[in-house]
């Protein structure tokens, strides 16, 4: 393959697909049986989750406990996850050992007096169509047309609530494969974004962290006006980079913001201090409410478990 920034998967047939997801306790024959079952009963094996938000047109899909859920986990862990290591170091979210806390820590940088630009992509998963996933598998990963069609069809569902029969199909929000595919299908634009940031903020220790649809950008000793100009450039980049997939951003006044080091910088639920992280205001408020309830409650077991869970989380964040 010419482009070495993408995984070398090279699945050419259903038989090769089965071989990729088989192992000692799950034979190739077992894998073929699972694939054929899911192909026939795909629509039966997923539903809309209660976590969906119809008002925001965000539908979370749930395939857990079904053969589809099992197959998606195998695609994610055995076909996609092994290639996490070739992704750029500013990509986080849905990847092994790269959680929201490590994304936030990356933004601390080496130099102080930082300014944070927070961005949020609108309906990120829903912007990534079936055709784009197909192109990723075929053109980027070297899979055959037939295999790419099968793989992409397993990871996408119709837009909107289940049963709407919308002809447009996109990555299924909530499927095990979705976060990794969302990254891979947009890797080129994310790399272009990083190049733009490094160029515009050169000399100010620029950092970028992409956590699924949340993007954080920090730089040292930079004013808000510079960040506002950068935001406008990023919006143009996301609209013009690929005419087949526009990535609209939420207005920074609504979903993001430009925050300086003395204005309580928070992102991904965490607070960015001078050179450390701490839990964000929502988690602190939750911890304090639990502590107050513990003082007056007669049944403390459940509350205490929740409180101790938050304490462990707090200790983990502060230890990074």
Backbone bond lengths (Angstrom), bond angles and torsions (degrees), N, CA, C in turn:
res aa  C-N    CA-C-N  psi(-1)  N-CA   C-N-CA  omega(-1)  CA-C   N-CA-C  phi
1 X - - - 1.465 - - 1.533 110.72 -
2 X 1.302 116.76 144.28 1.457 121.03 -177.39 1.526 111.59 -75.79
3 X 1.325 115.87 -39.97 1.450 119.69 -175.98 1.518 110.30 -94.99
4 X 1.336 116.31 105.80 1.459 120.67 -174.16 1.520 112.90 -83.73
5 X 1.334 118.95 1.58 1.452 119.72 179.86 1.534 111.67 -81.75
6 X 1.335 116.36 -5.53 1.463 120.68 -178.99 1.527 111.99 -110.29
7 X 1.352 116.71 158.77 1.468 120.40 -178.83 1.528 112.37 -64.53
8 X 1.307 115.78 147.02 1.463 121.67 172.00 1.529 107.54 -96.14
9 X 1.309 116.48 95.07 1.470 120.38 -176.44 1.528 111.10 -100.46
10 X 1.336 116.32 -49.55 1.467 122.46 173.96 1.534 114.34 53.97
11 X 1.318 117.86 42.46 1.465 120.06 174.31 1.528 107.90 -82.00
12 X 1.308 116.93 120.68 1.466 121.69 -174.48 1.525 113.88 -105.19
13 X 1.329 117.53 -17.74 1.468 120.25 -175.77 1.523 110.22 -153.34
14 X 1.317 115.35 170.82 1.462 120.30 176.90 1.524 110.67 -63.72
15 X 1.328 115.49 -33.19 1.457 120.38 178.70 1.529 110.89 -65.06
16 X 1.353 117.10 -41.81 1.454 120.80 177.40 1.521 111.07 -68.14
17 X 1.314 116.34 -36.19 1.462 122.07 175.61 1.528 109.23 -58.57
18 X 1.332 116.01 -48.24 1.464 121.06 179.41 1.523 111.33 -60.94
19 X 1.326 115.99 -38.33 1.471 120.45 -179.46 1.529 110.65 -65.58
20 X 1.337 116.66 -37.14 1.461 121.37 -179.49 1.532 112.23 -63.54
21 X 1.327 117.18 -33.42 1.471 119.89 -174.88 1.525 112.91 -102.77
22 X 1.332 116.82 5.45 1.463 119.77 179.06 1.526 110.31 -91.37
23 X 1.309 115.84 159.56 1.462 121.86 176.62 1.520 108.46 -157.75
24 X 1.301 117.01 -171.05 1.468 121.76 -172.95 1.522 112.80 -54.42
25 X 1.316 116.64 -44.86 1.467 120.87 -176.88 1.528 113.37 -97.65
26 X 1.329 116.02 8.51 1.473 120.75 179.12 1.516 106.77 -145.69
27 X 1.315 115.89 94.16 1.463 121.24 -171.35 1.518 112.62 -71.06
28 X 1.320 115.00 167.45 1.462 121.01 177.35 1.529 110.27 -60.33
29 X 1.320 116.71 -36.11 1.465 120.81 178.41 1.535 110.53 -66.15
30 X 1.336 116.06 -40.76 1.472 120.22 175.71 1.527 110.08 -60.52
31 X 1.324 115.56 -42.17 1.466 121.24 -178.49 1.528 110.77 -64.25
32 X 1.329 117.55 -44.84 1.469 121.46 178.51 1.520 111.04 -61.09
33 X 1.308 116.00 -40.77 1.465 120.92 178.88 1.523 110.20 -62.76
34 X 1.333 116.68 -42.73 1.461 121.40 179.10 1.522 111.03 -64.45
35 X 1.319 117.03 -45.58 1.469 121.29 -179.31 1.523 110.97 -60.67
36 X 1.314 116.91 -45.90 1.468 121.12 -179.22 1.518 111.64 -65.36
37 X 1.317 116.73 -38.72 1.465 121.04 178.08 1.526 110.58 -62.59
38 X 1.336 115.96 -46.41 1.467 120.16 -178.41 1.526 111.35 -66.59
39 X 1.323 117.24 -37.55 1.469 120.28 177.82 1.527 110.79 -58.54
40 X 1.317 116.75 -41.47 1.463 121.62 -177.07 1.532 111.78 -76.17
41 X 1.315 116.34 -38.71 1.474 120.67 -171.57 1.527 113.71 -112.58
42 X 1.312 116.99 22.45 1.465 121.79 -174.44 1.526 112.55 -48.01
43 X 1.319 118.45 -52.84 1.465 121.81 -175.13 1.527 112.72 -65.46
44 X 1.308 117.10 -24.96 1.466 120.57 179.53 1.522 112.05 -76.44
45 X 1.326 115.69 -21.16 1.453 120.18 -170.08 1.526 115.40 -95.67
46 X 1.324 117.65 8.71 1.462 119.10 174.80 1.522 110.33 -142.58
47 X 1.326 115.44 158.13 1.461 121.42 179.38 1.522 109.27 -147.27
48 X 1.300 116.48 168.17 1.463 120.64 174.86 1.525 109.24 -78.78
49 X 1.313 116.26 132.20 1.454 121.75 -178.46 1.525 111.31 -79.10
50 X 1.318 115.33 156.60 1.465 120.94 176.18 1.528 110.73 -66.87
51 X 1.315 116.59 -16.39 1.471 120.81 178.81 1.524 112.79 -79.31
52 X 1.328 116.21 -0.68 1.468 120.49 178.54 1.528 110.08 -65.65
53 X 1.322 116.10 153.51 1.462 122.05 178.15 1.531 108.34 -128.53
54 X 1.357 116.67 87.53 1.470 120.81 -177.26 1.520 113.52 -57.25
55 X 1.347 117.68 -33.38 1.461 120.48 -179.59 1.524 111.69 -62.38
56 X 1.325 115.86 -34.69 1.461 120.63 178.37 1.528 111.71 -95.12
57 X 1.337 116.06 5.08 1.463 122.62 -179.03 1.528 111.71 57.49
58 X 1.323 115.14 37.92 1.458 121.52 176.50 1.522 108.91 -114.27
59 X 1.321 115.38 111.38 1.455 120.82 -178.02 1.525 109.56 -112.00
60 X 1.339 114.84 116.71 1.459 120.94 178.71 1.522 107.89 -88.28
61 X 1.318 116.82 128.99 1.466 121.65 -177.35 1.532 110.05 -99.78
62 X 1.317 115.63 140.04 1.461 121.35 -176.39 1.523 110.52 -123.54
63 X 1.340 116.26 117.78 1.468 121.55 177.07 1.527 110.92 -120.43
64 X 1.325 116.43 12.22 1.462 120.42 -176.60 1.526 111.81 -62.50
65 X 1.328 115.39 139.53 1.454 120.71 177.35 1.511 114.38 80.43
66 X 1.324 117.01 6.05 1.471 121.37 -179.95 1.532 109.09 -115.35
67 X 1.335 117.44 163.99 1.468 119.41 174.43 1.526 112.59 -56.86
68 X 1.344 117.94 -35.15 1.463 120.62 176.87 1.520 110.33 -62.94
69 X 1.339 116.25 -45.01 1.451 120.08 178.56 1.517 111.73 -59.01
70 X 1.332 116.22 -40.10 1.460 121.28 178.40 1.525 110.72 -65.01
71 X 1.324 116.60 -43.43 1.459 120.71 -179.02 1.521 111.32 -66.49
72 X 1.321 117.41 -41.51 1.460 121.28 178.96 1.525 111.28 -62.65
73 X 1.323 116.68 -39.39 1.465 120.08 177.53 1.524 111.20 -62.20
74 X 1.323 115.72 -39.37 1.464 119.79 179.92 1.532 111.24 -69.34
75 X 1.328 117.03 -39.66 1.467 120.20 176.05 1.526 109.61 -60.89
76 X 1.333 114.99 -44.58 1.453 120.59 -177.10 1.532 112.04 -65.53
77 X 1.331 116.65 -48.45 1.465 120.31 -173.58 1.520 114.01 -82.47
78 X 1.342 117.85 -30.22 1.459 120.25 -173.77 1.532 114.39 -104.61
79 X 1.340 117.10 -21.65 1.466 120.13 -179.74 1.532 112.04 -108.28
80 X 1.341 117.55 -42.52 1.461 120.60 -176.02 1.537 113.44 -92.54
81 X 1.326 117.84 -49.63 1.467 122.01 -173.65 1.524 114.77 -57.21
82 X 1.328 120.28 -37.12 1.466 119.13 -179.30 1.522 114.82 -58.54
83 X 1.330 117.45 -14.00 1.466 120.99 -177.02 1.532 112.89 -102.81
84 X 1.337 117.29 7.79 1.470 120.53 179.57 1.529 111.64 -55.02
85 X 1.318 115.54 -35.42 1.476 120.03 -172.56 1.525 113.65 -65.82
86 X 1.337 118.35 -17.96 1.465 118.41 -179.37 1.534 112.45 -92.27
87 X 1.332 116.55 -1.55 1.465 119.72 177.05 1.531 110.29 -75.06
88 X 1.326 118.05 152.03 1.471 120.91 177.62 1.528 111.18 -60.02
89 X 1.330 116.65 155.67 1.464 120.22 -174.60 1.523 114.03 -75.02
90 X 1.321 118.55 1.02 1.464 120.55 177.75 1.540 111.84 -101.24
91 X 1.334 116.84 6.08 1.461 121.38 178.46 1.519 109.25 -97.79
92 X 1.324 116.74 126.40 1.456 123.29 178.55 1.531 108.74 -134.40
93 X 1.307 116.98 170.89 1.462 121.15 173.41 1.500 113.73 91.68
94 X 1.339 116.42 114.29 1.455 120.56 179.78 1.513 112.54 78.73
95 X 1.320 117.37 3.47 1.454 122.35 -179.06 1.529 109.51 -109.96
96 X 1.311 116.71 152.91 1.455 121.53 -176.41 1.532 111.46 -62.02
97 X 1.329 115.27 127.46 1.473 123.62 176.02 1.527 113.87 63.07
98 X 1.330 117.99 15.69 1.462 120.28 179.18 1.526 109.38 -123.30
99 X 1.326 115.80 79.97 1.456 121.02 -175.20 1.528 112.07 -92.73
100 X 1.341 115.77 -174.84 1.464 120.96 -176.97 1.525 111.80 -64.49
101 X 1.320 117.03 -32.68 1.464 120.24 -179.20 1.528 111.19 -67.51
102 X 1.321 116.78 -40.36 1.464 120.03 179.06 1.533 110.94 -70.49
103 X 1.344 115.85 -29.88 1.463 119.24 174.66 1.525 110.19 -65.41
104 X 1.340 115.98 -44.44 1.463 120.51 179.72 1.531 111.16 -65.02
105 X 1.328 116.36 -40.76 1.470 119.61 179.54 1.529 111.27 -62.53
106 X 1.335 116.12 -37.73 1.463 120.57 179.25 1.526 110.91 -58.31
107 X 1.333 116.94 -32.00 1.461 121.44 -176.95 1.530 112.92 -76.14
108 X 1.339 117.64 -13.00 1.461 119.92 179.44 1.523 111.50 -63.79
109 X 1.337 115.91 -33.17 1.455 119.99 178.35 1.515 113.09 66.21
110 X 1.328 115.06 -169.75 1.466 121.39 -178.49 1.525 112.95 -104.93
111 X 1.320 116.58 -22.06 1.461 120.32 -178.44 1.525 110.06 -110.08
112 X 1.313 116.13 150.84 1.462 122.12 -173.09 1.532 113.16 -90.78
113 X 1.324 115.13 -171.66 1.467 124.12 -177.88 1.530 110.14 52.01
114 X 1.320 113.81 59.92 1.465 119.97 -174.36 1.518 111.76 -91.84
115 X 1.328 114.40 156.15 1.456 122.64 172.99 1.521 107.22 -120.19
116 X 1.323 115.97 138.38 1.463 122.48 -176.11 1.524 110.78 -111.35
117 X 1.325 115.90 130.73 1.465 122.72 171.63 1.525 107.01 -111.73
118 X 1.325 116.68 119.80 1.464 122.15 -178.99 1.525 110.04 -106.33
119 X 1.342 116.01 128.40 1.461 121.75 179.65 1.516 109.66 -126.50
120 X 1.317 115.66 152.20 1.465 121.05 -179.35 1.530 108.01 -141.77
121 X 1.334 116.91 122.78 1.466 121.83 -179.11 1.522 110.01 -80.49
122 X 1.320 116.59 131.47 1.466 121.29 179.58 1.521 111.59 -71.41
123 X 1.344 116.20 130.64 1.466 121.41 173.91 1.532 111.88 42.83
124 X 1.314 115.53 53.90 1.455 121.09 -172.50 1.531 112.91 -55.58
125 X 1.322 117.08 -53.27 1.461 119.90 -177.99 1.529 111.72 -62.83
126 X 1.322 115.22 -38.58 1.464 119.77 -177.71 1.524 113.14 -71.62
127 X 1.327 117.15 -14.41 1.467 120.78 177.44 1.525 111.95 -80.74
128 X 1.346 116.55 -16.24 1.462 120.91 -172.70 1.522 109.55 -98.66
129 X 1.321 116.37 101.25 1.453 122.28 -173.46 1.516 114.23 -79.33
130 X 1.313 114.64 165.13 1.462 122.54 177.86 1.529 111.41 -53.92
131 X 1.322 116.77 -41.46 1.459 120.94 -178.84 1.512 112.45 -62.09
132 X 1.322 116.01 -35.57 1.465 119.48 -179.43 1.528 110.84 -71.08
133 X 1.320 116.80 -36.58 1.462 120.53 177.27 1.531 109.27 -67.40
134 X 1.325 115.75 -39.94 1.468 120.70 177.08 1.534 110.55 -59.46
135 X 1.332 116.09 -45.27 1.466 120.85 -179.95 1.525 110.93 -63.44
136 X 1.335 116.81 -37.81 1.466 120.20 177.55 1.531 110.28 -58.61
137 X 1.324 116.54 -50.56 1.463 119.37 -177.78 1.535 111.99 -67.32
138 X 1.341 116.87 -41.52 1.466 119.09 -176.23 1.527 112.65 -79.87
139 X 1.321 117.12 -56.18 1.467 121.01 -172.83 1.523 114.26 -79.76
140 X 1.326 117.07 -34.08 1.463 120.71 -176.30 1.523 112.93 -93.07
141 X 1.336 116.78 -34.39 1.468 120.23 -173.29 1.525 113.87 -107.39
142 X 1.337 117.39 -3.17 1.451 120.52 175.56 1.516 115.89 75.80
143 X 1.328 117.68 20.11 1.468 120.34 176.48 1.527 109.71 -79.27
144 X 1.311 116.73 157.58 1.462 120.61 178.00 1.526 109.57 -71.82
145 X 1.321 115.84 164.45 1.463 121.12 178.98 1.523 110.61 -59.44
146 X 1.323 116.26 -43.75 1.465 121.13 -178.18 1.528 111.20 -64.92
147 X 1.333 116.42 -45.18 1.463 120.56 180.00 1.521 111.13 -67.58
148 X 1.324 117.49 -38.61 1.464 121.76 179.44 1.521 110.87 -64.40
149 X 1.317 115.53 -38.92 1.462 120.23 178.45 1.519 110.53 -64.44
150 X 1.319 116.59 -42.03 1.461 120.79 179.85 1.524 110.92 -66.62
151 X 1.319 117.17 -49.02 1.464 121.19 -177.94 1.524 111.75 -61.59
152 X 1.318 117.03 -44.99 1.469 120.27 -178.55 1.524 111.32 -67.50
153 X 1.326 117.65 -35.50 1.464 120.75 -179.65 1.522 111.86 -67.87
154 X 1.327 116.77 -27.71 1.464 120.60 179.70 1.523 112.29 -76.15
155 X 1.339 117.31 -21.10 1.462 121.90 -173.73 1.528 113.38 -103.60
156 X 1.335 117.32 -2.62 1.465 121.05 -175.19 1.527 111.23 -125.05
157 X 1.327 115.26 152.31 1.468 121.69 175.79 1.527 109.02 -137.19
158 X 1.321 116.41 169.25 1.456 120.94 179.60 1.523 111.37 -65.02
159 X 1.312 115.90 142.79 1.454 122.36 178.82 1.528 109.88 -65.33
160 X 1.325 116.68 143.53 1.460 120.39 178.77 1.514 111.88 91.91
161 X 1.343 117.05 -175.33 1.464 119.93 -178.80 1.518 111.61 -65.89
162 X 1.321 116.21 151.82 1.452 119.71 179.60 1.524 109.61 -60.68
163 X 1.320 115.29 136.49 1.458 120.05 -179.21 1.508 113.84 97.60
164 X 1.354 116.47 -6.63 1.470 119.32 -179.00 1.524 111.55 -77.65
165 X 1.350 115.88 -14.60 1.483 121.48 178.54 1.526 113.04 55.32
166 X 1.303 115.82 35.34 1.460 120.82 176.75 1.530 108.88 -66.29
167 X 1.336 118.62 128.38 1.471 120.18 -179.20 1.522 113.37 -67.62
168 X 1.332 116.20 -18.94 1.469 120.17 179.14 1.518 109.13 -81.60
169 X 1.328 115.86 126.50 1.460 120.59 178.49 1.524 109.85 -116.93
170 X 1.344 115.03 138.58 1.461 120.77 -178.13 1.526 109.81 -135.93
171 X 1.320 115.11 170.65 1.463 120.38 174.16 1.527 109.04 -52.48
172 X 1.318 115.81 136.19 1.468 120.59 -176.87 1.523 110.95 -84.37
173 X 1.312 116.00 111.38 1.467 120.95 176.88 1.533 108.85 -59.70
174 X 1.316 116.82 120.71 1.457 120.61 179.19 1.515 114.79 108.81
175 X 1.337 118.14 -18.92 1.465 120.60 177.02 1.536 109.21 -70.26
176 X 1.318 116.27 151.70 1.470 121.44 -177.04 1.526 112.68 -59.55
177 X 1.312 116.77 -29.26 1.467 121.88 -176.00 1.528 113.88 -85.76
178 X 1.312 117.67 -12.19 1.466 121.13 -164.95 1.521 115.34 -64.48
179 X 1.339 117.49 -46.34 1.465 119.09 -176.19 1.524 111.95 -63.44
180 X 1.335 116.67 -44.19 1.465 118.89 179.29 1.527 111.27 -66.15
181 X 1.313 117.37 -43.12 1.466 119.48 179.94 1.522 111.33 -64.03
182 X 1.336 117.07 -36.96 1.459 120.70 178.78 1.525 110.69 -61.22
183 X 1.311 116.09 -39.39 1.461 120.93 177.69 1.526 110.64 -67.42
184 X 1.323 116.78 -52.62 1.467 120.33 -176.37 1.522 112.36 -62.30
185 X 1.321 116.89 -37.51 1.473 120.10 -178.34 1.524 112.31 -72.17
186 X 1.335 117.61 -13.44 1.469 121.39 -179.64 1.525 112.26 -123.22
187 X 1.318 116.15 16.46 1.463 119.63 -175.55 1.522 112.49 -59.96
188 X 1.319 117.98 -41.05 1.469 120.86 -177.83 1.526 111.96 -60.65
189 X 1.337 116.65 -43.20 1.470 118.94 -179.63 1.520 110.67 -71.42
190 X 1.337 117.63 -33.25 1.462 119.50 178.26 1.529 110.76 -67.16
191 X 1.315 116.83 -37.36 1.462 120.54 177.15 1.532 110.23 -67.14
192 X 1.334 116.12 -40.41 1.470 120.21 176.73 1.527 110.48 -63.58
193 X 1.326 116.66 -38.17 1.466 121.29 177.51 1.521 110.46 -62.49
194 X 1.315 117.24 -45.02 1.463 120.79 179.73 1.533 110.89 -61.94
195 X 1.332 117.01 -41.09 1.466 120.46 178.96 1.529 111.02 -62.36
196 X 1.336 116.50 -40.55 1.462 121.21 178.60 1.528 110.33 -62.68
197 X 1.325 116.33 -44.73 1.464 120.95 -178.66 1.529 111.12 -65.00
198 X 1.330 116.62 -44.56 1.466 120.07 179.79 1.526 111.07 -61.99
199 X 1.322 116.88 -34.86 1.469 121.33 -179.55 1.525 111.12 -73.38
200 X 1.335 117.12 -47.78 1.466 120.91 -175.37 1.530 113.08 -72.98
201 X 1.330 116.91 -29.45 1.466 120.54 -175.87 1.531 111.98 -110.21
202 X 1.312 116.34 19.70 1.466 121.76 -178.62 1.533 110.79 -55.20
203 X 1.335 115.60 135.05 1.455 120.69 179.96 1.512 113.91 89.00
204 X 1.348 116.86 -2.19 1.469 121.05 -178.19 1.532 111.45 -120.99
205 X 1.337 116.72 27.00 1.467 122.29 177.69 1.536 111.45 50.27
206 X 1.342 118.23 56.62 1.468 120.13 -177.66 1.521 112.43 -68.48
207 X 1.315 115.46 140.57 1.462 122.42 175.83 1.527 109.12 -133.72
208 X 1.319 115.28 143.86 1.455 120.76 174.40 1.516 108.29 -133.55
209 X 1.329 117.06 139.58 1.455 122.38 174.99 1.530 107.87 -133.39
210 X 1.322 115.60 122.93 1.460 120.82 178.64 1.523 108.15 -107.95
211 X 1.327 115.50 115.95 1.463 121.50 -179.86 1.529 107.53 -117.90
212 X 1.324 115.43 91.49 1.470 123.58 -175.60 1.535 108.89 57.76
213 X 1.346 118.80 -105.56 1.467 119.92 -178.35 1.522 113.17 -103.47
214 X 1.329 116.59 4.41 1.464 120.97 176.70 1.527 109.33 -101.76
215 X 1.319 115.77 133.89 1.461 121.10 -179.74 1.520 109.50 -125.77
216 X 1.324 115.80 125.82 1.450 120.93 176.02 1.517 110.12 -115.10
217 X 1.327 116.62 136.65 1.467 122.61 178.95 1.517 107.91 -131.37
218 X 1.327 117.20 126.54 1.461 120.01 176.75 1.524 110.37 -127.91
219 X 1.320 114.84 155.43 1.461 121.54 175.55 1.518 107.98 -153.36
220 X 1.320 115.91 156.08 1.460 121.22 -177.88 1.528 111.31 -95.69
221 X 1.334 113.92 137.79 1.471 121.44 176.09 1.530 111.22 51.38
222 X 1.307 114.86 54.69 1.459 121.33 177.81 1.525 107.90 -125.70
223 X 1.320 119.37 142.86 1.464 120.31 -178.30 1.523 111.78 -89.83
224 X 1.327 115.64 165.57 1.459 121.07 -176.92 1.527 111.87 -65.42
225 X 1.318 116.92 -32.82 1.465 120.34 -179.54 1.530 110.90 -61.15
226 X 1.318 116.45 -41.02 1.469 120.69 178.31 1.522 110.52 -63.91
227 X 1.323 115.89 -41.53 1.465 120.31 178.94 1.539 111.24 -67.12
228 X 1.304 117.45 -35.65 1.470 120.87 177.75 1.526 110.82 -64.75
229 X 1.332 116.34 -41.53 1.469 120.56 176.94 1.533 110.51 -64.53
230 X 1.332 116.22 -39.35 1.463 120.85 178.20 1.527 110.48 -63.89
231 X 1.322 116.80 -41.78 1.471 121.73 178.32 1.528 110.98 -57.67
232 X 1.322 117.21 -43.57 1.468 121.37 179.16 1.532 110.32 -63.33
233 X 1.324 116.82 -41.20 1.470 120.60 177.62 1.524 111.49 -64.27
234 X 1.327 116.61 -39.53 1.465 120.46 -179.92 1.530 110.41 -65.97
235 X 1.321 117.12 -40.77 1.467 120.59 177.60 1.526 110.44 -58.80
236 X 1.333 116.23 -43.96 1.463 120.68 179.05 1.522 110.94 -64.51
237 X 1.330 116.70 -40.62 1.457 121.06 178.80 1.523 110.81 -60.63
238 X 1.309 116.50 -45.50 1.466 120.79 -177.04 1.531 112.04 -68.16
239 X 1.325 116.42 -24.15 1.464 120.04 179.06 1.523 112.53 -89.89
240 X 1.321 117.34 -22.52 1.463 118.97 -172.73 1.524 114.90 -112.55
241 X 1.327 117.67 -14.37 1.462 120.55 -173.74 1.520 111.94 -61.97
242 X 1.307 117.10 -43.18 1.462 121.66 -178.58 1.526 108.48 -138.41
243 X 1.322 116.71 109.35 1.469 120.66 -176.80 1.526 112.24 -64.05
244 X 1.347 116.66 -20.29 1.463 120.16 179.89 1.521 113.10 -84.68
245 X 1.332 117.27 -9.95 1.458 120.19 176.12 1.512 110.48 -150.02
246 X 1.314 116.07 100.94 1.453 121.22 175.58 1.520 108.23 -84.64
247 X 1.324 116.31 140.62 1.461 120.51 178.78 1.529 108.60 -118.95
248 X 1.328 117.36 89.29 1.462 119.76 -179.63 1.522 111.51 -71.56
249 X 1.319 116.29 143.27 1.454 122.43 178.15 1.521 110.40 -103.13
250 X 1.318 116.29 146.70 1.455 120.01 169.10 1.518 108.60 -65.30
251 X 1.322 116.14 146.36 1.457 119.53 176.28 1.529 108.73 -60.52
252 X 1.310 117.63 135.30 1.465 119.85 -176.16 1.528 112.23 -63.42
253 X 1.330 117.48 -20.05 1.461 119.85 177.71 1.526 110.67 -73.47
254 X 1.342 116.01 -25.19 1.456 120.31 -178.32 1.527 112.95 -94.17
255 X 1.330 116.25 -46.49 1.460 120.31 -170.66 1.526 114.83 -116.80
256 X 1.283 117.11 -13.57 1.461 118.39 -176.64 1.501 111.20 -130.68
257 X 1.311 116.33 -123.38 1.447 120.04 177.94 1.503 111.59 141.72
258 X 1.311 114.94 166.63 1.456 122.23 173.16 1.522 106.17 -118.23
259 X 1.326 115.90 116.95 1.458 121.30 -171.65 1.528 109.20 -127.07
260 X 1.312 116.93 133.22 1.464 121.04 178.78 1.525 110.64 -91.43
261 X 1.331 115.92 170.23 1.460 121.67 -174.67 1.523 113.33 -61.85
262 X 1.318 118.11 -23.75 1.465 120.35 -179.13 1.531 111.96 -99.63
263 X 1.347 117.19 17.56 1.461 120.86 -178.44 1.541 112.73 -120.74
264 X 1.326 117.09 27.54 1.462 121.35 176.67 1.529 111.52 60.24
265 X 1.308 116.79 70.34 1.462 122.04 -178.06 1.532 110.58 -70.96
266 X 1.328 115.91 123.07 1.462 120.95 177.29 1.522 109.88 -133.59
267 X 1.332 114.66 140.41 1.459 120.84 176.11 1.526 108.14 -153.57
268 X 1.316 116.31 144.39 1.463 122.71 179.55 1.524 111.65 55.31
269 X 1.324 115.78 33.26 1.458 120.66 177.44 1.517 114.71 77.53
270 X 1.338 117.32 10.67 1.459 121.38 -178.36 1.523 110.82 -125.93
271 X 1.317 115.02 154.78 1.460 120.72 178.98 1.515 110.34 -100.45
272 X 1.333 115.63 130.70 1.459 121.41 177.27 1.527 109.00 -92.40
273 X 1.334 115.44 112.30 1.461 120.08 177.40 1.530 109.45 -94.15
274 X 1.307 116.62 -165.46 1.468 119.06 -176.56 1.532 111.58 -60.92
275 X 1.320 116.94 -49.84 1.472 119.66 176.42 1.523 112.48 -144.15
276 X 1.335 115.48 20.73 1.464 121.17 178.24 1.524 110.12 -139.29
277 X 1.331 114.67 167.83 1.461 121.65 174.41 1.516 109.67 -109.43
278 X 1.320 116.41 155.17 1.464 121.45 170.06 1.520 107.87 -146.68
279 X 1.325 116.20 164.25 1.466 119.55 -178.78 1.521 110.01 -64.07
280 X 1.325 116.50 150.81 1.451 121.77 -178.06 1.515 112.99 -78.05
281 X 1.314 116.10 175.95 1.466 121.51 -174.59 1.530 112.67 -63.37
282 X 1.336 117.93 -37.02 1.469 119.81 -179.68 1.525 111.38 -65.51
283 X 1.333 116.17 -42.16 1.466 119.65 179.41 1.521 110.78 -68.87
284 X 1.328 117.34 -38.81 1.472 120.59 176.96 1.515 110.96 -61.41
285 X 1.345 115.72 -42.76 1.462 120.40 179.31 1.526 110.80 -63.52
286 X 1.327 115.95 -41.69 1.463 120.62 178.96 1.525 110.88 -63.58
287 X 1.328 116.89 -41.69 1.461 121.86 179.19 1.525 111.06 -63.27
288 X 1.338 116.79 -43.58 1.467 120.76 -179.83 1.524 112.02 -66.09
289 X 1.335 116.97 -38.23 1.465 120.28 178.46 1.531 111.00 -65.57
290 X 1.324 116.00 -40.95 1.464 119.70 177.53 1.525 111.17 -63.78
291 X 1.324 116.15 -39.77 1.460 120.52 179.99 1.528 110.56 -63.80
292 X 1.330 116.56 -40.11 1.463 120.91 178.48 1.526 111.79 -67.79
293 X 1.331 116.84 -39.07 1.458 120.61 177.64 1.523 111.76 -65.26
294 X 1.339 115.72 -36.29 1.466 120.30 179.23 1.524 111.64 -62.40
295 X 1.321 117.11 -31.38 1.461 121.38 -177.76 1.525 112.07 -68.27
296 X 1.338 116.68 -28.53 1.467 119.40 -174.68 1.523 114.08 -113.54
297 X 1.329 116.77 -8.86 1.459 119.95 -176.74 1.526 111.91 -79.77
298 X 1.340 115.44 145.83 1.467 120.85 175.76 1.522 111.03 -91.68
299 X 1.331 116.60 -25.40 1.465 121.67 177.42 1.526 107.92 -108.58
300 X 1.309 115.84 93.60 1.455 120.62 -169.79 1.528 114.82 -93.23
301 X 1.334 118.26 -10.87 1.462 120.90 -169.92 1.531 112.62 -59.25
302 X 1.342 117.32 -54.10 1.467 121.15 -177.76 1.529 110.49 -64.19
303 X 1.344 115.69 -44.60 1.462 120.03 -179.58 1.528 111.21 -62.96
304 X 1.335 115.47 -40.09 1.460 119.43 -179.42 1.524 111.69 -65.51
305 X 1.338 116.32 -38.95 1.466 120.17 177.83 1.522 111.20 -62.68
306 X 1.339 116.30 -42.52 1.463 121.05 178.63 1.527 110.46 -64.87
307 X 1.335 115.05 -42.16 1.466 119.84 -179.11 1.531 110.79 -64.62
308 X 1.328 116.67 -44.79 1.462 120.86 -179.50 1.533 111.16 -66.03
309 X 1.334 116.43 -32.34 1.464 120.34 176.32 1.528 110.31 -63.31
310 X 1.337 115.98 -41.23 1.470 120.04 177.84 1.524 111.55 -68.09
311 X 1.314 116.47 -35.75 1.470 120.14 178.04 1.525 109.96 -64.96
312 X 1.337 116.73 -42.65 1.470 119.96 177.91 1.515 111.01 -62.89
313 X 1.346 115.79 -39.96 1.468 120.35 177.47 1.524 110.31 -63.46
314 X 1.328 116.62 -44.50 1.470 121.92 178.46 1.527 110.60 -59.28
315 X 1.324 116.50 -44.87 1.471 120.29 179.87 1.514 111.88 -64.11
316 X 1.351 115.98 -37.68 1.458 119.82 178.70 1.523 110.66 -64.05
317 X 1.331 116.36 -46.84 1.468 120.71 -179.22 1.525 110.71 -60.09
318 X 1.323 116.27 -44.07 1.467 119.88 -176.85 1.520 112.80 -73.83
319 X 1.333 116.80 -15.36 1.474 119.96 -179.42 1.532 112.74 -86.59
320 X 1.338 116.33 -12.86 1.464 119.32 -177.44 1.532 112.55 -70.16
